[in-house]
Structures are given as C-alpha cells and as structure tokens.
C-alpha cells in the first residue's frame, strides 16, 4: 500500500533556500577569500578604534582616512604614515597601533587558534586549512605544533628585546614612557613594521651600536620566518634542516652581506655622516642592509641618499624576507629558486638542484608567476600614481616607484610622497600594502576563485623564437 508524501510548497522551499544561503555563506567561500575578509575586518576595527577621541591628540586635523591608512599600515606591518606616529596619537592610539602590528605580524589566524587552544576545543578542518595558508605549511598535521612554536617563539623574542631595550629608553625618557617605548619598539622591530614613536625615529641612536644591534637582531628574527626558526631550534634533536630552511638561511645571509657591501660602495662608508666615527659608519651601513630590506627603521633621511643607494634599496625591498615571516616582498626563497633555475639553464641542466635535492617544477612556475604578476601590479599602481599625484610631477620616477615598492614590500621607507598623497593616492598605497601583506596569490585566488582544473585535451606543441 502506497503512502502519500506531502511535498513542501514553493514558499517553504524558498524560505529554506534563503536560510541556507545565509547560514552557509562562510562555509562556501574559499580559504583565500576568508583570509582576505578576515584581514579587512581587522583593519576596519582598527580604524574605528583610532577614530575614538581618546586615540588622537585633541585639536589636530584628524580624518577617517588618517585612521584607515594608519590601521592598514600597522596591520600590514608596513610603517608608512600620513601623520606623525609620535605626536598625532595618544598612548591609547599608539597601543592600538601596537596591537595591530602584533596581529599583522603573527597573522590574525594565530589569535583564532589561540582561542581554540585556550578553550581546549578541537580545531575544525577549515581552521587548520587557514593556518596552513597563513604559515605556508606543507601539511595539515602540524598546524597545532607550528602554532605553538609561533606563539612561544614570538613572545620569547619580543620579551627579550623589550628587556634589552628598556635600560636605554628608561634612561632617556623615564620609567613609564621608557618602558612603553621598549615594548612598542620590540614589537615593531620583530614585526618588521618600522613604526616608531621616538621623536626622531632611530636617528636618535645613530651613534649607539647596542640599540641598533638589538633592533637589527629583532628584525632578522622576524624576517627569517617561523618554520625556519623551528628547524633551527630543533636541529640539535633532528640533526637536519629542511630544504626550505637551508635556502632561506643562505639567501638571507647573502642578502645581508651583499647589501652591506653594496651600501658601502654606493655611500662610500656614509661619507656624508661627518659626526660618526669610521667604525660606526660601517655598523650603521650594516644596519641599513638589515633594516631597509624588510623593516624600514632609518637613521638618515632616505631622500638624501644617492641615486644608486635608492635603486639598491628598491631591489632589496622588492625581495623582502622569508615566506611565513613578518616581512613582505616576493621573498628570499623565490629569488633563490629563480637563481638556481637560471644557473641550471645556463649550464644546460634540466633539473634544478640545491643541497642534494631536486626542486619541483611547480616551485619554479610559482616563483616565475609571482615575479611576473608582482611586476605588472607594481607597474600599474605606479602609473596610476604618476597620473593622479600632482605633487610627484616635480620629482623623478623613483619618487613614485620607490613608494609603491615600499608599500608592496611592507618595508615602510619613503622619499616623502606618502604625507602628500591625495585620497585616491592613499587608496592606491593601501591596496599595495594590503596585497603585500596578505599575498598576491591569496588576493588573486580570492578574486578569481581559481581551482585546479585538468583539461580533457592538449594542443599540439610548437616553439616560438625567444631573445
């Protein structure tokens, strides 16, 4: 005997569909889209907090664009500012900036995972995948372990940096202000953000090697990447380093030493700094090589440096730090892969090898794609600024290109354009900072919603003439 089945009405089906759309929107969007939306949320909340009257000094011309630009720069750990950080913001506002730097440096997903850990809840698959995306992990299995290293290592390094900086700042500014300065600059240096609340940035300590050495050590620690640090700290137990860590360490060392020697060449041992001893000039040049590539702390007016130094700085900023670190740029390993590929091609080798390992073709293609897309992106943004910023008309091309590269690489150096940007110009630089921190691949896949798709056919192969 058949039973009568009552089917839902069209209205009930429409109601259920609308509820499903609202309920499962977050679960249907891709991981790159989630990361982008999460980062935008952090920036928006930060901007709203910076708009509170207790965040900025009263009587100053304060707009929402000032707050939004500062929040974007802090969350993307860049350091470019349209207002003076030391004088425009109150202690509360500077604390908000410091928190945004911390979130941007560690990745906002770290704090989501911290919540899971604190409440002893099990991470779901989507949360693990987002952590994997943030820290460039190869596997989902070590998300909790990596997160543990990220949090413990970050707290330890920043705490040590604060303790080491505190005596100098307390001596100069008193206990309360000096202690706050030490905490702020330890977080800023580790985050490679370049934000400073010192009256004259690090120029005040141009003749104090210990302060510069502490800041430089924090910058290197942040720019190496958490996975590299994990390998280094576990080396005594495992007696091995991953290929990623080996390449990152070699390239970081080569860039620091190479940049140092080239800065010595372009600035002739900082011949313009008459008040410094020859030894301090060498040390300050080394600090430039470390800071200018990823952090943006400066002891001198960048606009007063030579043209060759500005070009070299742009090249170093474009390279940036290591994947999974607090630094921006195309990353040291990307440059390393391209150098290895070029070397193999010039020697007629089909395989690209390093440290007795063969690199995958996917690695090489991703490196080439990243460089190609980033150069096109930088070219478009530079062109847009040249068309719209009248202030830049009286300066050379480097005046605009330097600013765009600095924003994209989240380095924070400036030749002086940022404070004079129009609203449209600020939006362009904010876009560069956002993409530079979140990553070109993440933003590109968020917009295009790219999926792996195998074509059911292949066209015949044919060559074209190159060169």
Beta strands, then each sheet from edge to edge (+ up, - down):
strand 1: 353-354
strand 2: 357-358
sheet 1: 1+ 2-
end
